[in-house]
Each structure stands twice: as C-alpha cells, then as structure tokens.
C-alpha cells in the first residue's frame, strides 16, 4: 500500500434559529419581515408573518409579541424539532396543507439562492428567506419576492421561483416568465452563475491523477 487517504464529514442539516439582522444589501428593499425572536421558533414566526400579515401592526411586525396569540398553537410543530430543519419542511407542508419555498442569503452577502421549492404547485407559496450566519441561521418571510430580487436598474422584473432569473415587466415579462417556467419547473431549485470574462475558460490541471496505480480502493460510509 503506497497511500491511504480517509476523509470524513459530519452531516449537519440546515435549520433556523434565533434572530439575525437583515443583511445590509437587501434591507433597503423592505421585502422581508424579520421577527426578532430570541428562541428557536423563527420558522414558525416566519410562516405566521405570512398567514396573519393583515392582522399585524405594520410598524411592529418584527416584534415577537405581535404573534403571541398564534405562536405554539396554530401550526403545532410537535415532532419536527426546534429549530426546524429543511428536511422537515415537506412533512410540515403535508400536515398543515401549506406550500413553502426556501431561499438563502449569507448574512454579509447579497446573492439570493433557492434551496427548496415546494412540489405543491397548486397553492400560493409561502416564500421564506434563510439568513445564514457563522454559527446559526434564521428564517424570515419574503413579503415581496420580486422586490427582493430586483437589482438597482430602472426596469422592474418578474422572477422565476426556481432559478431566480428575471424578466423585464414592460417587455412581455409575465408571458416570458410563464414560458420559461414550463421548462424550469422540471429541474427544481437551482441558480445559474455565469463566469466572469477573465475566468471563462476551464482546463484540466490535475496531471498527477492521470498516473496509473496498481490498486485503487473506493469506500462510501453512510
């Protein structure tokens, strides 16, 4: 045996937690409701923000006390654990007859990425934004999906929920989006990133890996 390499990784499912401030890159868009909870119930607060948006004081929607009459009662997430993990959301959808999409952003970043798109296409989705910090993450409700994704240019766009690609409204945006989604829905949550001009070429550099070895052993432990 000439060489043995063993690599391990601890599986830690993505989940929400206590309050993380809204990233500065999107805060001026006023497109998300970010409840300042100190417990592990941010997923529940985010969903309730959508379900009871018209009943909440718009000037105090970030205060947990605004949701006290529903928190821990209406959704009843017993058996899902706290904080709620991404893997539990499909089960919650079935139990509560909800449709939930989840997008992510780094607490110091600006790019929005889809991470989970519901399979329940017949319902109006609850779009959640998961803010990812260094040691924890935090769910918020996206009250205006297009505003969140719109860039600083003057043309407003409508966006695909699966890949976040935008189409200019005044240039048949609604029709183009509908045609686009007929194909995009097959691939689920995704985000296309176009390489920069200086990095547009990909080439093979691992020449040592081309050398033949007498024995190769692969193992996958799950």
Secondary structure, DSSP 4 states (H G I P E B T S, - for coil): --------------B--S--PPPHHHHTT--EE----SSS-HHHHHHHHHHTGGGS-TTSTT-GGGGTTTTTTSS--TTT-SSPBGGGHHHHHHHHT--EEEEEEETT----EEEE--S-TTS--EEEEEEE-SS-EEEEEES-HHHHH--SSSS-EEE-TTT--EEETTTTHHHHHHHHHHHHGGG-S----PPPGGG-------GGGGS--S--------
